């Protein structure tokens, strides 16, 4: 991907934006795929978010289901994402069948 200078483009059928009746963004899911950083051909959820004022209404789940349907529509067999331990959205991911495949460790680099 980086050698050729070609970024992975958004996967439109799996991406979506929710708009409030007043025209403001209430949430979004942005997906790409297939992605070169996994061992299998999958859709990757780059970002999924719901505005604080729109949370706890099922919009996050609706966006996630949209991503899963978009993956199926383009013929990709799985969907992946990265989530931080303790993120409340983890319950939603677990409920629809996501399972931990890899743990990633990070370190904070101190200032000079």
Jmol script that loads the backbone (N, CA, C; Angstrom):
load data "model"
ATOM      1  N   UNK A   1       0.825  -1.187   0.000  1.00  0.00           N
ATOM      2  CA  UNK A   1       0.000   0.000   0.000  1.00  0.00           C
ATOM      3  C   UNK A   1       0.871   1.252   0.000  1.00  0.00           C
ATOM      4  N   UNK A   2       1.892   1.309   0.884  1.00  0.00           N
ATOM      5  CA  UNK A   2       2.703   2.507   0.964  1.00  0.00           C
ATOM      6  C   UNK A   2       3.758   2.546  -0.135  1.00  0.00           C
ATOM      7  N   UNK A   3       4.201   1.363  -0.594  1.00  0.00           N
ATOM      8  CA  UNK A   3       5.195   1.316  -1.654  1.00  0.00           C
ATOM      9  C   UNK A   3       4.647   1.890  -2.952  1.00  0.00           C
ATOM     10  N   UNK A   4       3.376   1.682  -3.209  1.00  0.00           N
ATOM     11  CA  UNK A   4       2.785   2.151  -4.459  1.00  0.00           C
ATOM     12  C   UNK A   4       2.211   3.550  -4.326  1.00  0.00           C
ATOM     13  N   UNK A   5       2.080   4.046  -3.085  1.00  0.00           N
ATOM     14  CA  UNK A   5       1.510   5.368  -2.887  1.00  0.00           C
ATOM     15  C   UNK A   5      -0.001   5.394  -3.034  1.00  0.00           C
ATOM     16  N   UNK A   6      -0.621   4.217  -3.091  1.00  0.00           N
ATOM     17  CA  UNK A   6      -2.070   4.157  -3.252  1.00  0.00           C
ATOM     18  C   UNK A   6      -2.723   3.834  -1.915  1.00  0.00           C
ATOM     19  N   UNK A   7      -3.467   4.789  -1.348  1.00  0.00           N
ATOM     20  CA  UNK A   7      -4.146   4.496  -0.089  1.00  0.00           C
ATOM     21  C   UNK A   7      -5.327   3.551  -0.316  1.00  0.00           C
ATOM     22  N   UNK A   8      -5.738   2.887   0.741  1.00  0.00           N
ATOM     23  CA  UNK A   8      -6.917   2.038   0.659  1.00  0.00           C
ATOM     24  C   UNK A   8      -8.127   2.970   0.654  1.00  0.00           C
ATOM     25  N   UNK A   9      -8.943   2.914  -0.384  1.00  0.00           N
ATOM     26  CA  UNK A   9     -10.076   3.846  -0.458  1.00  0.00           C
ATOM     27  C   UNK A   9     -11.204   3.423   0.468  1.00  0.00           C
ATOM     28  N   UNK A  10     -12.080   4.364   0.832  1.00  0.00           N
ATOM     29  CA  UNK A  10     -13.259   4.004   1.615  1.00  0.00           C
ATOM     30  C   UNK A  10     -14.105   2.985   0.860  1.00  0.00           C
ATOM     31  N   UNK A  11     -14.747   2.124   1.596  1.00  0.00           N
ATOM     32  CA  UNK A  11     -15.655   1.143   1.012  1.00  0.00           C
ATOM     33  C   UNK A  11     -17.067   1.695   1.164  1.00  0.00           C
ATOM     34  N   UNK A  12     -17.558   2.307   0.121  1.00  0.00           N
ATOM     35  CA  UNK A  12     -18.822   3.039   0.160  1.00  0.00           C
ATOM     36  C   UNK A  12     -20.008   2.182   0.598  1.00  0.00           C
ATOM     37  N   UNK A  13     -20.180   0.946   0.099  1.00  0.00           N
ATOM     38  CA  UNK A  13     -21.353   0.174   0.523  1.00  0.00           C
ATOM     39  C   UNK A  13     -21.384  -0.148   2.017  1.00  0.00           C
ATOM     40  N   UNK A  14     -20.249  -0.081   2.696  1.00  0.00           N
ATOM     41  CA  UNK A  14     -20.203  -0.392   4.123  1.00  0.00           C
ATOM     42  C   UNK A  14     -20.097   0.854   4.991  1.00  0.00           C
ATOM     43  N   UNK A  15     -20.017   2.022   4.383  1.00  0.00           N
ATOM     44  CA  UNK A  15     -19.871   3.282   5.113  1.00  0.00           C
ATOM     45  C   UNK A  15     -21.183   4.054   5.070  1.00  0.00           C
ATOM     46  N   UNK A  16     -21.408   4.866   6.106  1.00  0.00           N
ATOM     47  CA  UNK A  16     -22.655   5.635   6.150  1.00  0.00           C
ATOM     48  C   UNK A  16     -22.506   6.798   7.120  1.00  0.00           C
ATOM     49  N   UNK A  17     -23.406   7.760   6.974  1.00  0.00           N
ATOM     50  CA  UNK A  17     -23.471   8.905   7.880  1.00  0.00           C
ATOM     51  C   UNK A  17     -24.923   9.125   8.270  1.00  0.00           C
ATOM     52  N   UNK A  18     -25.171   9.363   9.548  1.00  0.00           N
ATOM     53  CA  UNK A  18     -26.514   9.681  10.036  1.00  0.00           C
ATOM     54  C   UNK A  18     -26.632  11.192  10.197  1.00  0.00           C
ATOM     55  N   UNK A  19     -27.737  11.731   9.745  1.00  0.00           N
ATOM     56  CA  UNK A  19     -27.968  13.173   9.822  1.00  0.00           C
ATOM     57  C   UNK A  19     -29.199  13.435  10.687  1.00  0.00           C
ATOM     58  N   UNK A  20     -29.077  14.363  11.642  1.00  0.00           N
ATOM     59  CA  UNK A  20     -30.213  14.794  12.459  1.00  0.00           C
ATOM     60  C   UNK A  20     -31.230  15.520  11.583  1.00  0.00           C
ATOM     61  N   UNK A  21     -32.466  15.645  12.054  1.00  0.00           N
ATOM     62  CA  UNK A  21     -33.453  16.432  11.304  1.00  0.00           C
ATOM     63  C   UNK A  21     -33.006  17.879  11.060  1.00  0.00           C
ATOM     64  N   UNK A  22     -32.140  18.402  11.946  1.00  0.00           N
ATOM     65  CA  UNK A  22     -31.653  19.782  11.756  1.00  0.00           C
ATOM     66  C   UNK A  22     -30.429  19.854  10.846  1.00  0.00           C
ATOM     67  N   UNK A  23     -30.023  18.715  10.261  1.00  0.00           N
ATOM     68  CA  UNK A  23     -28.916  18.705   9.300  1.00  0.00           C
ATOM     69  C   UNK A  23     -27.549  18.440   9.898  1.00  0.00           C
ATOM     70  N   UNK A  24     -27.465  18.305  11.218  1.00  0.00           N
ATOM     71  CA  UNK A  24     -26.166  18.028  11.849  1.00  0.00           C
ATOM     72  C   UNK A  24     -25.866  16.536  11.816  1.00  0.00           C
ATOM     73  N   UNK A  25     -24.591  16.204  11.792  1.00  0.00           N
ATOM     74  CA  UNK A  25     -24.179  14.806  11.809  1.00  0.00           C
ATOM     75  C   UNK A  25     -24.480  14.206  13.177  1.00  0.00           C
ATOM     76  N   UNK A  26     -25.132  13.020  13.161  1.00  0.00           N
ATOM     77  CA  UNK A  26     -25.451  12.321  14.411  1.00  0.00           C
ATOM     78  C   UNK A  26     -24.553  11.108  14.603  1.00  0.00           C
ATOM     79  N   UNK A  27     -23.901  10.654  13.541  1.00  0.00           N
ATOM     80  CA  UNK A  27     -23.023   9.506  13.642  1.00  0.00           C
ATOM     81  C   UNK A  27     -22.523   9.079  12.283  1.00  0.00           C
ATOM     82  N   UNK A  28     -21.552   8.166  12.295  1.00  0.00           N
ATOM     83  CA  UNK A  28     -20.975   7.690  11.032  1.00  0.00           C
ATOM     84  C   UNK A  28     -20.267   6.363  11.239  1.00  0.00           C
ATOM     85  N   UNK A  29     -20.110   5.635  10.158  1.00  0.00           N
ATOM     86  CA  UNK A  29     -19.215   4.489  10.118  1.00  0.00           C
ATOM     87  C   UNK A  29     -18.420   4.624   8.823  1.00  0.00           C
ATOM     88  N   UNK A  30     -17.102   4.551   8.934  1.00  0.00           N
ATOM     89  CA  UNK A  30     -16.218   4.657   7.779  1.00  0.00           C
ATOM     90  C   UNK A  30     -15.443   3.354   7.663  1.00  0.00           C
ATOM     91  N   UNK A  31     -15.595   2.696   6.530  1.00  0.00           N
ATOM     92  CA  UNK A  31     -14.963   1.392   6.307  1.00  0.00           C
ATOM     93  C   UNK A  31     -14.078   1.420   5.070  1.00  0.00           C
ATOM     94  N   UNK A  32     -13.102   0.518   5.046  1.00  0.00           N
ATOM     95  CA  UNK A  32     -12.235   0.306   3.884  1.00  0.00           C
ATOM     96  C   UNK A  32     -12.133  -1.194   3.660  1.00  0.00           C
ATOM     97  N   UNK A  33     -11.786  -1.569   2.463  1.00  0.00           N
ATOM     98  CA  UNK A  33     -11.602  -3.002   2.231  1.00  0.00           C
ATOM     99  C   UNK A  33     -11.595  -3.359   0.766  1.00  0.00           C
ATOM    100  N   UNK A  34     -10.989  -4.463   0.461  1.00  0.00           N
ATOM    101  CA  UNK A  34     -10.198  -5.273   1.384  1.00  0.00           C
ATOM    102  C   UNK A  34      -8.942  -4.518   1.794  1.00  0.00           C
ATOM    103  N   UNK A  35      -8.469  -4.808   2.990  1.00  0.00           N
ATOM    104  CA  UNK A  35      -7.322  -4.080   3.529  1.00  0.00           C
ATOM    105  C   UNK A  35      -6.071  -4.952   3.502  1.00  0.00           C
ATOM    106  N   UNK A  36      -4.901  -4.352   3.303  1.00  0.00           N
ATOM    107  CA  UNK A  36      -3.666  -5.137   3.190  1.00  0.00           C
ATOM    108  C   UNK A  36      -3.024  -5.480   4.532  1.00  0.00           C
ATOM    109  N   UNK A  37      -3.547  -4.992   5.649  1.00  0.00           N
ATOM    110  CA  UNK A  37      -2.889  -5.230   6.933  1.00  0.00           C
ATOM    111  C   UNK A  37      -3.464  -6.396   7.723  1.00  0.00           C
ATOM    112  N   UNK A  38      -4.322  -7.202   7.098  1.00  0.00           N
ATOM    113  CA  UNK A  38      -4.816  -8.410   7.759  1.00  0.00           C
ATOM    114  C   UNK A  38      -4.454  -9.621   6.908  1.00  0.00           C
ATOM    115  N   UNK A  39      -4.521 -10.793   7.519  1.00  0.00           N
ATOM    116  CA  UNK A  39      -4.198 -12.024   6.796  1.00  0.00           C
ATOM    117  C   UNK A  39      -5.329 -12.494   5.890  1.00  0.00           C
ATOM    118  N   UNK A  40      -6.532 -11.984   6.105  1.00  0.00           N
ATOM    119  CA  UNK A  40      -7.661 -12.392   5.264  1.00  0.00           C
ATOM    120  C   UNK A  40      -8.272 -11.175   4.581  1.00  0.00           C
ATOM    121  N   UNK A  41      -9.043 -11.431   3.563  1.00  0.00           N
ATOM    122  CA  UNK A  41      -9.746 -10.341   2.885  1.00  0.00           C
ATOM    123  C   UNK A  41     -10.913  -9.918   3.761  1.00  0.00           C
ATOM    124  N   UNK A  42     -10.844  -8.705   4.275  1.00  0.00           N
ATOM    125  CA  UNK A  42     -11.934  -8.254   5.134  1.00  0.00           C
ATOM    126  C   UNK A  42     -12.176  -6.770   4.963  1.00  0.00           C
ATOM    127  N   UNK A  43     -13.340  -6.369   5.415  1.00  0.00           N
ATOM    128  CA  UNK A  43     -13.666  -4.959   5.558  1.00  0.00           C
ATOM    129  C   UNK A  43     -13.097  -4.528   6.901  1.00  0.00           C
ATOM    130  N   UNK A  44     -12.534  -3.340   6.970  1.00  0.00           N
ATOM    131  CA  UNK A  44     -12.021  -2.823   8.225  1.00  0.00           C
ATOM    132  C   UNK A  44     -12.800  -1.570   8.586  1.00  0.00           C
ATOM    133  N   UNK A  45     -13.361  -1.560   9.799  1.00  0.00           N
ATOM    134  CA  UNK A  45     -14.040  -0.361  10.293  1.00  0.00           C
ATOM    135  C   UNK A  45     -12.958   0.581  10.801  1.00  0.00           C
ATOM    136  N   UNK A  46     -12.747   1.655  10.049  1.00  0.00           N
ATOM    137  CA  UNK A  46     -11.732   2.636  10.417  1.00  0.00           C
ATOM    138  C   UNK A  46     -12.216   3.503  11.573  1.00  0.00           C
ATOM    139  N   UNK A  47     -13.510   3.825  11.549  1.00  0.00           N
ATOM    140  CA  UNK A  47     -14.069   4.672  12.595  1.00  0.00           C
ATOM    141  C   UNK A  47     -15.572   4.485  12.639  1.00  0.00           C
ATOM    142  N   UNK A  48     -16.100   4.389  13.838  1.00  0.00           N
ATOM    143  CA  UNK A  48     -17.539   4.346  14.061  1.00  0.00           C
ATOM    144  C   UNK A  48     -17.803   5.234  15.260  1.00  0.00           C
ATOM    145  N   UNK A  49     -18.663   6.223  15.076  1.00  0.00           N
ATOM    146  CA  UNK A  49     -18.946   7.143  16.171  1.00  0.00           C
ATOM    147  C   UNK A  49     -20.362   7.662  16.112  1.00  0.00           C
ATOM    148  N   UNK A  50     -20.893   7.957  17.290  1.00  0.00           N
ATOM    149  CA  UNK A  50     -22.219   8.553  17.410  1.00  0.00           C
ATOM    150  C   UNK A  50     -22.070   9.798  18.281  1.00  0.00           C
ATOM    151  N   UNK A  51     -22.650  10.906  17.846  1.00  0.00           N
ATOM    152  CA  UNK A  51     -22.578  12.155  18.604  1.00  0.00           C
ATOM    153  C   UNK A  51     -23.177  11.945  19.994  1.00  0.00           C
ATOM    154  N   UNK A  52     -22.601  12.555  21.013  1.00  0.00           N
ATOM    155  CA  UNK A  52     -23.117  12.380  22.377  1.00  0.00           C
ATOM    156  C   UNK A  52     -24.621  12.618  22.497  1.00  0.00           C
ATOM    157  N   UNK A  53     -25.143  13.607  21.823  1.00  0.00           N
ATOM    158  CA  UNK A  53     -26.570  13.914  21.921  1.00  0.00           C
ATOM    159  C   UNK A  53     -27.448  12.826  21.298  1.00  0.00           C
ATOM    160  N   UNK A  54     -26.849  11.950  20.464  1.00  0.00           N
ATOM    161  CA  UNK A  54     -27.617  10.914  19.764  1.00  0.00           C
ATOM    162  C   UNK A  54     -27.353   9.512  20.312  1.00  0.00           C
ATOM    163  N   UNK A  55     -26.544   9.413  21.356  1.00  0.00           N
ATOM    164  CA  UNK A  55     -26.196   8.097  21.890  1.00  0.00           C
ATOM    165  C   UNK A  55     -27.356   7.467  22.657  1.00  0.00           C
ATOM    166  N   UNK A  56     -27.254   6.152  22.831  1.00  0.00           N
ATOM    167  CA  UNK A  56     -28.216   5.347  23.573  1.00  0.00           C
ATOM    168  C   UNK A  56     -29.586   5.279  22.883  1.00  0.00           C
ATOM    169  N   UNK A  57     -29.575   5.358  21.544  1.00  0.00           N
ATOM    170  CA  UNK A  57     -30.797   5.225  20.755  1.00  0.00           C
ATOM    171  C   UNK A  57     -30.681   4.106  19.723  1.00  0.00           C
ATOM    172  N   UNK A  58     -29.589   3.334  19.771  1.00  0.00           N
ATOM    173  CA  UNK A  58     -29.406   2.235  18.834  1.00  0.00           C
ATOM    174  C   UNK A  58     -28.727   2.622  17.532  1.00  0.00           C
ATOM    175  N   UNK A  59     -28.262   3.866  17.430  1.00  0.00           N
ATOM    176  CA  UNK A  59     -27.634   4.310  16.187  1.00  0.00           C
ATOM    177  C   UNK A  59     -26.298   3.615  15.949  1.00  0.00           C
ATOM    178  N   UNK A  60     -25.517   3.392  17.005  1.00  0.00           N
ATOM    179  CA  UNK A  60     -24.242   2.695  16.845  1.00  0.00           C
ATOM    180  C   UNK A  60     -24.448   1.297  16.294  1.00  0.00           C
ATOM    181  N   UNK A  61     -25.429   0.591  16.835  1.00  0.00           N
ATOM    182  CA  UNK A  61     -25.738  -0.756  16.359  1.00  0.00           C
ATOM    183  C   UNK A  61     -26.223  -0.716  14.915  1.00  0.00           C
ATOM    184  N   UNK A  62     -27.048   0.258  14.574  1.00  0.00           N
ATOM    185  CA  UNK A  62     -27.542   0.383  13.193  1.00  0.00           C
ATOM    186  C   UNK A  62     -26.385   0.631  12.229  1.00  0.00           C
ATOM    187  N   UNK A  63     -25.428   1.457  12.621  1.00  0.00           N
ATOM    188  CA  UNK A  63     -24.265   1.717  11.771  1.00  0.00           C
ATOM    189  C   UNK A  63     -23.407   0.463  11.636  1.00  0.00           C
ATOM    190  N   UNK A  64     -23.249  -0.271  12.721  1.00  0.00           N
ATOM    191  CA  UNK A  64     -22.475  -1.508  12.682  1.00  0.00           C
ATOM    192  C   UNK A  64     -23.143  -2.533  11.769  1.00  0.00           C
ATOM    193  N   UNK A  65     -24.446  -2.683  11.874  1.00  0.00           N
ATOM    194  CA  UNK A  65     -25.177  -3.610  11.011  1.00  0.00           C
ATOM    195  C   UNK A  65     -25.051  -3.176   9.548  1.00  0.00           C
ATOM    196  N   UNK A  66     -25.072  -1.872   9.306  1.00  0.00           N
ATOM    197  CA  UNK A  66     -24.882  -1.368   7.934  1.00  0.00           C
ATOM    198  C   UNK A  66     -23.520  -1.808   7.398  1.00  0.00           C
ATOM    199  N   UNK A  67     -22.473  -1.699   8.230  1.00  0.00           N
ATOM    200  CA  UNK A  67     -21.129  -2.117   7.802  1.00  0.00           C
ATOM    201  C   UNK A  67     -21.097  -3.610   7.486  1.00  0.00           C
ATOM    202  N   UNK A  68     -21.746  -4.414   8.318  1.00  0.00           N
ATOM    203  CA  UNK A  68     -21.773  -5.861   8.083  1.00  0.00           C
ATOM    204  C   UNK A  68     -22.508  -6.187   6.787  1.00  0.00           C
ATOM    205  N   UNK A  69     -23.614  -5.523   6.536  1.00  0.00           N
ATOM    206  CA  UNK A  69     -24.354  -5.745   5.291  1.00  0.00           C
ATOM    207  C   UNK A  69     -23.550  -5.287   4.080  1.00  0.00           C
ATOM    208  N   UNK A  70     -22.836  -4.172   4.218  1.00  0.00           N
ATOM    209  CA  UNK A  70     -21.995  -3.692   3.127  1.00  0.00           C
ATOM    210  C   UNK A  70     -20.888  -4.670   2.795  1.00  0.00           C
ATOM    211  N   UNK A  71     -20.313  -5.289   3.833  1.00  0.00           N
ATOM    212  CA  UNK A  71     -19.276  -6.311   3.611  1.00  0.00           C
ATOM    213  C   UNK A  71     -19.856  -7.474   2.824  1.00  0.00           C
ATOM    214  N   UNK A  72     -21.032  -7.916   3.220  1.00  0.00           N
ATOM    215  CA  UNK A  72     -21.678  -9.032   2.516  1.00  0.00           C
ATOM    216  C   UNK A  72     -21.970  -8.630   1.066  1.00  0.00           C
ATOM    217  N   UNK A  73     -22.439  -7.411   0.860  1.00  0.00           N
ATOM    218  CA  UNK A  73     -22.790  -6.935  -0.483  1.00  0.00           C
ATOM    219  C   UNK A  73     -21.604  -6.974  -1.443  1.00  0.00           C
ATOM    220  N   UNK A  74     -20.402  -6.645  -0.937  1.00  0.00           N
ATOM    221  CA  UNK A  74     -19.219  -6.640  -1.807  1.00  0.00           C
ATOM    222  C   UNK A  74     -18.484  -7.974  -1.811  1.00  0.00           C
ATOM    223  N   UNK A  75     -18.997  -8.946  -1.067  1.00  0.00           N
ATOM    224  CA  UNK A  75     -18.437 -10.287  -1.103  1.00  0.00           C
ATOM    225  C   UNK A  75     -17.242 -10.527  -0.202  1.00  0.00           C
ATOM    226  N   UNK A  76     -17.023  -9.657   0.774  1.00  0.00           N
ATOM    227  CA  UNK A  76     -15.921  -9.878   1.714  1.00  0.00           C
ATOM    228  C   UNK A  76     -16.445 -10.665   2.914  1.00  0.00           C
ATOM    229  N   UNK A  77     -15.686 -11.671   3.368  1.00  0.00           N
ATOM    230  CA  UNK A  77     -16.208 -12.623   4.340  1.00  0.00           C
ATOM    231  C   UNK A  77     -16.189 -12.187   5.802  1.00  0.00           C
ATOM    232  N   UNK A  78     -15.485 -11.110   6.130  1.00  0.00           N
ATOM    233  CA  UNK A  78     -15.406 -10.726   7.536  1.00  0.00           C
ATOM    234  C   UNK A  78     -15.209  -9.223   7.681  1.00  0.00           C
ATOM    235  N   UNK A  79     -15.421  -8.772   8.904  1.00  0.00           N
ATOM    236  CA  UNK A  79     -15.248  -7.353   9.239  1.00  0.00           C
ATOM    237  C   UNK A  79     -14.361  -7.286  10.476  1.00  0.00           C
ATOM    238  N   UNK A  80     -13.368  -6.408  10.446  1.00  0.00           N
ATOM    239  CA  UNK A  80     -12.473  -6.233  11.583  1.00  0.00           C
ATOM    240  C   UNK A  80     -12.485  -4.800  12.071  1.00  0.00           C
ATOM    241  N   UNK A  81     -12.027  -4.602  13.284  1.00  0.00           N
ATOM    242  CA  UNK A  81     -11.898  -3.269  13.861  1.00  0.00           C
ATOM    243  C   UNK A  81     -10.940  -3.327  15.026  1.00  0.00           C
ATOM    244  N   UNK A  82     -10.539  -2.180  15.490  1.00  0.00           N
ATOM    245  CA  UNK A  82      -9.681  -2.071  16.658  1.00  0.00           C
ATOM    246  C   UNK A  82     -10.460  -1.310  17.717  1.00  0.00           C
ATOM    247  N   UNK A  83     -10.428  -1.803  18.960  1.00  0.00           N
ATOM    248  CA  UNK A  83     -11.150  -1.126  20.037  1.00  0.00           C
ATOM    249  C   UNK A  83     -10.289  -1.159  21.298  1.00  0.00           C
ATOM    250  N   UNK A  84     -10.314  -0.082  22.034  1.00  0.00           N
ATOM    251  CA  UNK A  84      -9.519   0.054  23.250  1.00  0.00           C
ATOM    252  C   UNK A  84     -10.219  -0.672  24.392  1.00  0.00           C
ATOM    253  N   UNK A  85      -9.434  -1.356  25.226  1.00  0.00           N
ATOM    254  CA  UNK A  85      -9.997  -1.987  26.422  1.00  0.00           C
ATOM    255  C   UNK A  85     -10.768  -0.946  27.227  1.00  0.00           C
ATOM    256  N   UNK A  86     -11.929  -1.330  27.706  1.00  0.00           N
ATOM    257  CA  UNK A  86     -12.736  -0.429  28.514  1.00  0.00           C
ATOM    258  C   UNK A  86     -13.712   0.427  27.725  1.00  0.00           C
ATOM    259  N   UNK A  87     -13.637   0.383  26.404  1.00  0.00           N
ATOM    260  CA  UNK A  87     -14.569   1.157  25.588  1.00  0.00           C
ATOM    261  C   UNK A  87     -15.971   0.557  25.759  1.00  0.00           C
ATOM    262  N   UNK A  88     -16.971   1.353  26.146  1.00  0.00           N
ATOM    263  CA  UNK A  88     -18.317   0.817  26.332  1.00  0.00           C
ATOM    264  C   UNK A  88     -18.908   0.191  25.065  1.00  0.00           C
ATOM    265  N   UNK A  89     -18.437   0.589  23.906  1.00  0.00           N
ATOM    266  CA  UNK A  89     -18.938   0.018  22.643  1.00  0.00           C
ATOM    267  C   UNK A  89     -18.567  -1.453  22.516  1.00  0.00           C
ATOM    268  N   UNK A  90     -17.615  -1.899  23.295  1.00  0.00           N
ATOM    269  CA  UNK A  90     -17.182  -3.295  23.234  1.00  0.00           C
ATOM    270  C   UNK A  90     -18.347  -4.257  23.439  1.00  0.00           C
ATOM    271  N   UNK A  91     -19.286  -3.909  24.320  1.00  0.00           N
ATOM    272  CA  UNK A  91     -20.457  -4.767  24.555  1.00  0.00           C
ATOM    273  C   UNK A  91     -21.260  -4.946  23.271  1.00  0.00           C
ATOM    274  N   UNK A  92     -21.396  -3.867  22.490  1.00  0.00           N
ATOM    275  CA  UNK A  92     -22.122  -3.926  21.224  1.00  0.00           C
ATOM    276  C   UNK A  92     -21.396  -4.849  20.248  1.00  0.00           C
ATOM    277  N   UNK A  93     -20.080  -4.728  20.158  1.00  0.00           N
ATOM    278  CA  UNK A  93     -19.311  -5.569  19.242  1.00  0.00           C
ATOM    279  C   UNK A  93     -19.424  -7.040  19.644  1.00  0.00           C
ATOM    280  N   UNK A  94     -19.302  -7.312  20.933  1.00  0.00           N
ATOM    281  CA  UNK A  94     -19.438  -8.688  21.414  1.00  0.00           C
ATOM    282  C   UNK A  94     -20.821  -9.243  21.094  1.00  0.00           C
ATOM    283  N   UNK A  95     -21.852  -8.426  21.258  1.00  0.00           N
ATOM    284  CA  UNK A  95     -23.229  -8.878  21.055  1.00  0.00           C
ATOM    285  C   UNK A  95     -23.518  -9.296  19.613  1.00  0.00           C
ATOM    286  N   UNK A  96     -22.811  -8.689  18.645  1.00  0.00           N
ATOM    287  CA  UNK A  96     -23.055  -9.068  17.248  1.00  0.00           C
ATOM    288  C   UNK A  96     -22.069 -10.122  16.749  1.00  0.00           C
ATOM    289  N   UNK A  97     -21.175 -10.585  17.636  1.00  0.00           N
ATOM    290  CA  UNK A  97     -20.314 -11.705  17.260  1.00  0.00           C
ATOM    291  C   UNK A  97     -18.843 -11.414  17.077  1.00  0.00           C
ATOM    292  N   UNK A  98     -18.389 -10.183  17.296  1.00  0.00           N
ATOM    293  CA  UNK A  98     -16.959  -9.904  17.197  1.00  0.00           C
ATOM    294  C   UNK A  98     -16.231 -10.647  18.312  1.00  0.00           C
ATOM    295  N   UNK A  99     -15.045 -11.155  17.994  1.00  0.00           N
ATOM    296  CA  UNK A  99     -14.212 -11.856  18.959  1.00  0.00           C
ATOM    297  C   UNK A  99     -12.777 -11.350  18.844  1.00  0.00           C
ATOM    298  N   UNK A 100     -12.071 -11.354  19.958  1.00  0.00           N
ATOM    299  CA  UNK A 100     -10.676 -10.906  19.973  1.00  0.00           C
ATOM    300  C   UNK A 100      -9.823 -11.921  19.224  1.00  0.00           C
ATOM    301  N   UNK A 101      -9.077 -11.449  18.240  1.00  0.00           N
ATOM    302  CA  UNK A 101      -8.139 -12.293  17.512  1.00  0.00           C
ATOM    303  C   UNK A 101      -6.698 -11.910  17.836  1.00  0.00           C
ATOM    304  N   UNK A 102      -6.470 -10.625  18.095  1.00  0.00           N
ATOM    305  CA  UNK A 102      -5.124 -10.122  18.337  1.00  0.00           C
ATOM    306  C   UNK A 102      -5.178  -9.040  19.404  1.00  0.00           C
ATOM    307  N   UNK A 103      -4.192  -9.008  20.252  1.00  0.00           N
ATOM    308  CA  UNK A 103      -4.044  -7.902  21.197  1.00  0.00           C
ATOM    309  C   UNK A 103      -2.834  -7.105  20.742  1.00  0.00           C
ATOM    310  N   UNK A 104      -2.931  -5.815  20.797  1.00  0.00           N
ATOM    311  CA  UNK A 104      -1.860  -4.919  20.394  1.00  0.00           C
ATOM    312  C   UNK A 104      -1.372  -4.174  21.633  1.00  0.00           C
ATOM    313  N   UNK A 105      -0.083  -4.134  21.817  1.00  0.00           N
ATOM    314  CA  UNK A 105       0.497  -3.399  22.944  1.00  0.00           C
ATOM    315  C   UNK A 105       1.081  -2.095  22.431  1.00  0.00           C
ATOM    316  N   UNK A 106       0.977  -1.052  23.228  1.00  0.00           N
ATOM    317  CA  UNK A 106       1.563   0.231  22.871  1.00  0.00           C
ATOM    318  C   UNK A 106       2.357   0.756  24.049  1.00  0.00           C
ATOM    319  N   UNK A 107       3.207   1.709  23.787  1.00  0.00           N
ATOM    320  CA  UNK A 107       3.997   2.349  24.836  1.00  0.00           C
ATOM    321  C   UNK A 107       4.000   3.851  24.582  1.00  0.00           C
ATOM    322  N   UNK A 108       3.891   4.617  25.642  1.00  0.00           N
ATOM    323  CA  UNK A 108       4.011   6.078  25.541  1.00  0.00           C
ATOM    324  C   UNK A 108       5.500   6.424  25.498  1.00  0.00           C
ATOM    325  N   UNK A 109       5.900   7.220  24.537  1.00  0.00           N
ATOM    326  CA  UNK A 109       7.299   7.634  24.413  1.00  0.00           C
ATOM    327  C   UNK A 109       7.455   8.942  25.179  1.00  0.00           C
ATOM    328  N   UNK A 110       8.319   8.961  26.180  1.00  0.00           N
ATOM    329  CA  UNK A 110       8.459  10.187  26.985  1.00  0.00           C
ATOM    330  C   UNK A 110       9.083  11.314  26.167  1.00  0.00           C
ATOM    331  N   UNK A 111       8.757  12.534  26.578  1.00  0.00           N
ATOM    332  CA  UNK A 111       9.381  13.698  25.939  1.00  0.00           C
ATOM    333  C   UNK A 111      10.882  13.647  26.152  1.00  0.00           C
ATOM    334  N   UNK A 112      11.621  14.290  25.260  1.00  0.00           N
ATOM    335  CA  UNK A 112      13.091  14.258  25.324  1.00  0.00           C
ATOM    336  C   UNK A 112      13.644  14.815  26.572  1.00  0.00           C
TER     337      UNK A 112
END
end "model"
wireframe off; spacefill off
backbone 0.3
color backbone group
